[in-house]
Each structure stands twice: as C-alpha cells, then as structure tokens.
Amino acid sequence: MIDVKYSLCSVVLQCAVNEGELCGANGLPVTPASIAMIGHFKAFIDSHHHFHDNPFNQYLTQYLDCIRNKKGLSQSPPKALSPSPALSTAVIPKKLTLIFEHYLNALPVEDMDLLATNSLLALYHMHYNMGCVHGLVTPDALVFDGRTVKVTHWAINAITNGGKHCDANMIVPDDTRFLPYEQLYGITVCKKSDVWSLALTLLAIIEPNIKLSDNPSDIVSCLNSKEVLIKVEANITKFPEKWQKFFLSALQPKPAARATVKELLKILEIPVPEVDYQQLNELLRYPKLDTNYGSKELITIHEIYHLYCLAFPATRDQSQEKLHKKPPIFTLPTLVLRDDKSTSGETVKQKSFLKIPANNELQLLPIDKLIERLNQLSPHLFCPLILTPGFNAVYNSPNLPIGIRENDFDYQCERIMIFRRLIEGAPFTRTQLLSCAKVDIPPLYRPQTWAHILNIKWSD
C-alpha cells in the first residue's frame, strides 16, 4: 500500500522581457529572462541534489521541475505590488512554473528546539555552504513532514536573481510583517535579513498573541531589540536564558548589530554537522550524474512526479492554462516602501515588487489520483526480486515501438522500479543492468544507467 505524506505544489513566476533590447553592451544577444531562470534552476538545484550525503538536505524542501510556458499569459503570476511598464503587444512575457515538495501538516508549536534547530541549520547551509540567502522567511516558509521542519521557497531569490528576471526590484513574501529593515528600505537582502525574519517568525509561532503590525516600519524603526520586544508586546522572560539571548541578538533592527546564523547556533548550543567537501570536485567533473541511491522509500518523490507527468500529461498542461482571477480590490498594494529617499542623495526610481502567494493559495497537483492508480498495480511490481533465478525483467511486450513503451504507465512503473534496484546494487548488478538495458532504459534513470554501463566513476 503506497501512502505519501507530502504534496506537490506549483508557483508561477512571470518572466521579464527584453523589450527593444536585442543586444547587450557587449554586442551579444541578450539572454531572455526565462532562459536565464531555467539555467539558474538547473545549476542551483542540481548542485544541491548532487550532495546526496549532505546532512543539511533534510531541512530544505525539494524542487522537482521548472516548466517554461510558451503560451503567454496562461495563468496569473504572483501578485505584483506595483505595475510594471506597459509591454509591447509584440512581446509576450513567458512564465516559469516551479514544482516543489510541500506539506500540509501543522507546525510543532510546542517544540521550540525542533523549530529553531531545523530552520537555523537550513539557513546555515544556504548562507555558508550554498552561498545564497532566502529573503522570504515567514511562517509560510516553514513546513513540517511529521519529523523534520523544512524550509520552502528557499531557491526563488537565487533563481530569479533577486527578482530582476521577473521585472521586479525585489521579491517579498505574502505576509510582509516579517520584513527586515533592509528590505523595507529597498536594500538588497543579505544573510542577516534572514536572521531577523526567522527570529520574528519563531516568536510569532511560539507566542501567537504578540502584536505584529501590518506595517513593518513600526518595529524596524526601533533603536534596539528590547524596544522591538516591547513594541510587539512579547514577554520573553519566561523563556530559558539561551532563548532570551537568542531573541535579543537576532531582533536588532540594524543589520550591523544583528547576530549571524553561526552566532545564533552557538547561543542555542546547536552542533553543526560536518560536510564532506570532497564532493565538490566530483560535482565539477560530472555535473549531470545523480548518485542519490539507496532510498528506503517504496517509491521516491522524483518517481512520483515522473509518473504523474506520464499518467496525466493533459492535467500538467491544462493546469497552466486556467486563468485565476481575483477581484481588483485584492490586487491593490498592501505594502508601501520608503523609496523616496536615498543615502546618496539621489532620487530613487519607482520600484516594483513581486509577491509570493501564501501557502493556502498555492496550487496543489492532484497526485491522490496517481496514488490510487499505483495501488491498483501488483505489489510485487514495487519490490522486484532482481537476483532471483529466472527473474523476468519485461512486464509488458517489448515488441512495441520505444516511443509507445516510454508512455505506457504500467510498463514504465515496472521498469523504473527494476532499474532503481539495479543501480542501487551496482557494480554487483552490472550483468543484470546490461541485460535490462538491451531492451530499453526508462528516461528517469537513463543518465545513471549509462554511467554504470560506461564504468564512469567519481574518481576517474
């Protein structure tokens, strides 16, 4: 019986257009924003997935796919807080749909240590191992899988280059109450921006009665963290001493006085797992190989998504063509930033902001129908006995054209399960792998299969 605890969600980003700008300053053609975002997704997400033994991976949700929509304005993008310049009728903006892992469970409000440990380690990994910032930390950015608190939306700023590829100066969360001083004043987000937002998020989760104003400038204008806590009417004296120090260090309005993630981990006495950085050399040499084998799950999340696209291709395409409209009153700006002043004395141009929808507005993929279909298959299909004498690796007729076989749901289910087990057992299952590959190779595991067939090793 297959039962998954996660959901698959999608968020649509409207890409910027290079209107009237065919070439850049160097004379070369300008790369379209949608293509640049796909490149960032491949480089950034793939590099994250390749560190399969990284202990930090469990604290970040997985991104599964990015789909570039070529049909123009087919689904409303995340809400813009200020209008973009009028686009030429000859230029149609592209859209990029991100598919990612999501959970609908309630957060463990009573477990302060779990919330802080998992979220801080996720930010530590982003800041010091991956070299990026989140910039969208709110309670909606934390999800719970029943055991671990995970951080979601963590790659959006990196993929969109801080919103520039979406024709926006900045990307902000749906709940703007957690914006730090620097974002409120239009300054580029930094590592300490995540510290402020996370501390305020944790405080709001464990103390839901605090008074957070809808206008974040009310608290970022305070002089120090003590004034911030008084402003939001938060009583932290009942917390352990280390937690009091945590909030006093993290809720400093000015970034220079604010603690870093490393300092907060030290305050809460949270050990940082060690990472084998030798994998970086492997990543640079073979960026297309994925060695995340040995999964204990009956079926992995990547297999679920691959089979979903195979079973419901029309649903995947039509989901981008539904026009989601909202009453005009809900599209009005809800955040006014102070963009009329500049430290250099110059007038700052009008800014545009891209707003990421809240969790209850995310579009869920209907994988429940897929699970029902998988449960109708034979249980033996998901646990193939690949080392049993007389093992038959062909569930369906191999005489059909390969194009038909690759779109046959039942056949691909069986082939995917077989090849995952064979790849997990390599090099000891090389003979069986070669035998099965002579019939065909499932697209999902084609790169890994050829790597083993060609005897490609990380040390080569």
C-alpha positions, 0 to 999 in steps of 0.5 A: 500500500503506497501512502505519501505524506507530502504534496506537490505544489506549483508557483508561477513566476512571470518572466521579464522581457527584453523589450527593444533590447536585442543586444547587450553592451557587449554586442551579444544577444541578450539572454531572455529572462526565462532562459536565464531562470531555467539555467539558474534552476538547473545549476542551483538545484542540481548542485544541491541534489548532487550532495546526496550525503549532505546532512543539511538536505533534510531541512530544505524542501525539494524542487522537482521541475521548472516548466517554461510556458510558451503560451503567454499569459496562461495563468496569473503570476504572483501578485505584483505590488506595483505595475510594471511598464506597459509591454509591447503587444509584440512581446509576450512575457513567458512564465516559469512554473516551479514544482516543489515538495510541500506539506500540509501538516501543522507546525510543532508549536510546542517544540521550540528546539525542533523549530529553531534547530531545523530552520537555523541549520537550513539557513546555515547551509544556504548562507555558508555552504550554498552561498545564497540567502532566502529573503522570504522567511515567514511562517509560510516558509516553514513546513513540517513532514511529521519529523523534520521542519523544512524550509520552502521557497528557499531557491526563488531569490537565487533563481530569479536573481533577486527578482530582476528576471521577473521585472521586479526590484525585489521579491517579498513574501505574502505576509510582509510583517516579517520584513527586515529593515533592509528590505523595507528600505529597498536594500538588497537582502543579505544573510542577516535579513534572514536572521531577523525574519526567522527570529520574528517568525519563531516568536510569532509561532511560539507566542501567537498573541504578540502584536505584529503590525501590518506595517513593518516600519513600526518595529524596524524603526526601533533603536534596539531589540528590547524596544522591538520586544516591547513594541510587539508586546512579547514577554520573553522572560519566561523563556530559558536564558539561551532563548532570551539571548537568542531573541535579543541578538537576532531582533536588532533592527540594524543589520550591523548589530544583528547576530549571524546564523553561526552566532545564533547556533552557538547561543542555542548550543546547536552542533553543526554537522560536518560536510564532506567537501570532497564532493565538490570536485566530483560535482565539477567533473560530472555535473549531470550524474545523480548518485542519490541511491539507496532510498528506503522509500517504496517509491521516491518523490522524483518517481512520483512526479515522473509518473504523474507527468506520464499518467496525466500529461493533459492535467500538467498542461491544462493546469497552466492554462486556467486563468485565476482571477481575483477581484481588483480590490485584492490586487491593490498594494498592501505594502508601501516602501520608503523609496523616496529617499536615498543615502546618496542623495539621489532620487530613487526610481519607482520600484516594483515588487513581486509577491509570493502567494501564501501557502493556502493559495498555492496550487496543489497537483492532484497526485491522490489520483496517481496514488490510487492508480499505483495501488491498483498495480501488483505489489510485487511490481514495487519490490522486484526480486532482481537476483532471483533465478529466472527473474523476468525483467519485461512486464509488458511486450517489448515488441512495441515501438520505444516511443509507445513503451516510454508512455505506457504507465504500467510498463514504465512503473515496472521498469523504473522500479527494476532499474532503481534496484539495479543501480542501487546494487551496482557494480554487483548488478552490472550483468543484470543492468546490461541485460535490462538495458538491451531492451530499453532504459526508462528516461528517469534513470537513463543518465545513471544507467549509462554511467554504470554501463560506461564504468564512469566513476567519481574518481576517474 
